[in-house]
Amino acid sequence: MKRYRIFSEELKRVFGCRVHRISVDAGFSCPNRDGTVGSAGCIYCGGAGSGSFGIVRGASVAEQLEHGKEVMVRKYKAKKFLAYFQPYSNTYAPAERLRAIYDEALAVEDVVGLIVGTRPDCLPAETLDLLAEYAQRTYFWLELGLQSHLDRTLSLIGRGHDFSSFTRAVKECKDRHIRVSAHVILGLPGESREEMLAGADILNALGVDGVKIHLLHVMRDTKLADDYLHGRVKVMERDEYVGVVCDYLERLDPKIIVQRLTGDGNRDHLLAPLWSLKKFEVLNTIDSELERRGSYQGSGVKPLL
């Protein structure tokens, strides 16, 4: 039994079987790359979009999902699937184009829901209203990139939006009963341990439904890689990261679903930290540390007076 509220168990509770995410590239862009907000993107984002390896490029949404289903059935005996629109900003298009793409995904057999990753500045009212429709008709999550609650960090990493953009987006989603998962990165340049941990308190206060915790990856051919190679940026060692994650979980509201605790870096493009390639070893070490402490998600949350 995990000491935190794990997403896979939540999916099993909802659907009664194993459910796996299949990453999909629907050809979206990003306002931080097309010149609307910026042209260089975030300092850690490569040319194909952050965290987007393993996708069949050039195939339709349905074809990508069918391919992913074959892999997930073979490897994990999965029975149901979520279409995970992951690379770039997956609400960055007119509402009718979004509707066509999302409907194509839901038309694939055994796809039982959607996860849509995007930025908080890519959610005009018309799009939010559309997402609210999907939140009513299917199992739906909006994954909202925060990375950090500190405006100085958001500026440093080139996000192109501030923290208030995120808080507004969360409120607008909650008003429409859309599940929100916050994407955060631990180990960003210049952040102290306490500043990182304060992020958990902020997510509690905002009332998000889920969180994806990611370590800072250095991928080749990014601005971050140049900073790392010239000694301007350091990454955490494994035990340091495990300690921060456990501290973070202890401060995180136990109602928040934990959708990720570490990151998947493409072996061919990952520069550092190389220990992150041993994902299950990292996860097992987090479990062991929580057990050693006798702690669990939310054990350090201060009760409201």
ABEGO torsion letter per residue (X at the ends): XBABBBAAAAAAAAAGBBBBBBBBBAGBBBAAAAGAABAAEBAABBAAEBGABGBBBGBBAAAAAAAAAAAAAAAAGBABBBBBBABEBAABBBAAAAAAAAAAAAABBGBAEBBBBBBAAABBAAAAAAAAAAAAABBBBBBBBAGBABAAAAAAAGAGBBAAAAAAAAAAAAAAGBBBBBBBBBGBBGBBAAAAAAAAAAAAAAGBABBBBBBBBBBBGBAAAAAAAAGABBBBBAAAAAAAAAAAAAABBAABBBABABBBBBAAABAOBAAAABAAAAAAAAAAAAAAAGBBBGAABBBBX
